[in-house]
Amino acid sequence: VLLGAVHYQLHDLDLSIYYSELCLRIHPNCFEALSNFGNALCQIERYTDAIAAHRRAIRESSRSGSAYNNLAVTYMCTGEIEEAIKTYNVALFLDTSCSQVLSNL
């Protein structure tokens, strides 16, 4: 998980995806790996796959405002503005102090 996150922060998306996939092969329901994976996929414009990863992350941690924020960001990238707004609102409901949501909305 950590290697996927580190490479994401370094903007080495290929390695971030690689390590996230590796982690998910061993732990298919790992919330952190699913989140990292979805974020990296969004960055390389694989939006359908990113949405699927974010939805899986939400299934693993349905009370995470950041998980809904990540999904909303991906919806924004696809031009699905209404869906993004709905998803941002869920994120805010779950975490009213989530600075990511406040800055994105």
N, C-alpha and C positions, 0 to 999 in steps of 0.2 A: 504494500500500500504506500509506504513512505517513498519508495523510489518513483512511483507514478506521480505522486504529488510534487516531489522535488523537480522532476523533469518538466512537469507542467509549469511550475514557477520559473524555470529556466527557459521556457518557451521552446523546449525540445519536445514537440508534440508526438512525434513518432515513437520516441522512447517512453513517453508518458502513457501512450496507448498500449504499447507493448507490455509494460509492467502492470498496468491496470488489468489487461486481459489475462496475464499470467496469474495474478492474484485471484481473479474471478474464476479461473479454472479450478483453483484449489478451494476457494471460498465463494461460491456463486452468489451468495446473498450479502456480501460485504458492502455495507452502506458507503463507506469512504471510497472504496475502489469504484463502485458504481457512479458516485458523484464525480470523481476525478475523470473517469472514462467519459461520462456524458459531457463534461466541460471541454475536454480535449476534442471530442468528436464535433462539438459545436464550433470550435475554433477552426477546424478544417472543413467546415460547411457540410458535414455529414449529419444533417439536421434530423432526418428520420431516425437514424440510429441513436443520436443524442437524446431525442425525446423518449425513445424506448428505454435507454439507460436511466434517465431521470425518473421516469415512471416506476421503474424497478426500485430505484433508491427510495422513492416515496413509499412504496409498499413495505420496505424494510424499516423505515423511520417516518411514519405518517405525521408525526408531530414536529418535524423539522422545518422551520421557516426557511432555512437556507436551501433545502432541497426543492421547495416550491419556487424560491427565487431563481435557482438554476434553470428549472423548467420554463419559467416565465421569460427569462433571457433568451432561451432558445426559441420560444414562440415569437418573440420580438424579431429575432433574426430571420424567421420565415415569413414575417409580415402578418402573422396571426395576432393582430393587436388586441382584439376583443378577448381572445383566449388568454393572452398575456396579462391583461388587466385583471381578469378573473383570478388568475393564478397568483399574481402579485397580492391581491386582496386576501387570499388564503394565507399567503406567507405572512402578511402583516397581522392577520388575526392570530396566528400561531406565535408570532414574535414581534410585538409592537415596537421593540427597540432595534430591530434588525437594520443596521445602517445600509446594508447592500440594497435592501428592498426600498428604503426611503430614497436613496439616491437614484435608483433605477425607475421608480414610479414617478 
